[in-house]
Amino acid sequence: MTTARAQGKARTRQRFLDAAAQLFADRGFHAVSIGELGTAVGLSGPALYRHFPSKDAMLEEILLGTSEFLLQGGSDIVAAPHGSDLELLDALIDFHVTFALAHRAVIRVQDRELGTLPAASNRQVRRLQRQYLDLWADVLGRIRPALSPAERQVTMHAAFGLLNSTAHNTERISAAAERELLGDAARRVLVG
């Protein structure tokens, strides 16, 4: 049973991660101070150290946690029953679009700061990302068996470029319209 104190601590920890993702996305990891992170959540900067050993640990958790979340979610979708591979692909697309719309800042941090991670963590993030892409590539290979592995890779990267474009869209449309546009564009790229 989780205590109210533990739940409060977990909420504060998540607030720090959310604020860090937004600040790192907007200004860059190195430009954000501990004090600014504390101010963003209404606490002193040093309060961060009750939740994380360092600002670097926050960046690691944001990027590793995101990669683990995507791989687990994708794996769960692939393991669930689907009527066809096209339905499975649609479920993967919907999952990723939902993530991309809700975590624009995290995608920008990934784009900008992956190289800031220590080498071992960077390799771990990349390994998790490859595993996530492999889930999709297996489905795509069954839908379009004529594609060579190299063509599948190019197709996958094109689709993910579209799906992750949410991080860079400065003009806003309704979430429903953006979800539909991104999903349709990714399907066209993937299915042909």
Long-range contacts (C-beta under 8 A, 24 or more apart in sequence): 9-51, 12-41, 12-43, 12-51, 13-51, 13-52, 15-41, 16-41, 16-48, 16-51, 16-52, 16-58, 17-58, 17-61, 17-62, 17-65, 20-55, 20-58, 20-59, 20-62, 21-62, 21-103, 21-105, 21-106, 21-109, 22-105, 24-59, 24-62, 24-105, 24-109, 24-112, 24-113, 25-104, 25-105, 25-106, 25-108, 25-109, 25-112, 25-167, 26-105, 28-112, 28-113, 29-55, 29-59, 29-109, 29-112, 29-113, 29-116, 30-116, 56-118, 59-109, 59-113, 59-116, 59-117, 60-117, 60-118, 60-121, 62-106, 62-109, 63-109, 63-110, 63-113, 63-114, 63-117, 63-121, 63-125, 64-121, 64-124, 64-125, 64-128, 66-103, 66-106, 66-110, 67-124, 67-125, 67-128, 67-129, 67-132, 68-128, 69-99, 70-96, 70-99, 70-128, 70-129, 70-132, 71-128, 71-131, 71-132, 71-135, 73-99, 74-132, 74-135, 74-136, 75-135, 78-135, 78-138, 78-139, 85-139, 85-142, 85-143, 86-143, 86-191, 88-139, 89-136, 89-139, 89-140, 89-143, 89-187, 89-190, 89-191, 90-183, 90-187, 92-135, 92-136, 92-139, 93-163, 93-183, 93-186, 93-187, 93-190, 94-183, 96-160, 96-163, 96-186, 97-163, 97-179, 97-182, 97-183, 97-186, 98-179, 100-163, 100-164, 100-166, 100-167, 100-182, 101-166, 101-175, 101-178, 101-179, 104-166, 104-167, 104-169, 105-167, 107-164, 107-166, 107-167, 108-167, 108-168, 111-164, 111-167, 133-160, 140-190, 143-190, 143-191, 144-190, 144-191, 144-192, 155-189, 155-190, 156-190, 158-189, 159-186, 159-189, 159-190, 162-186, 162-189
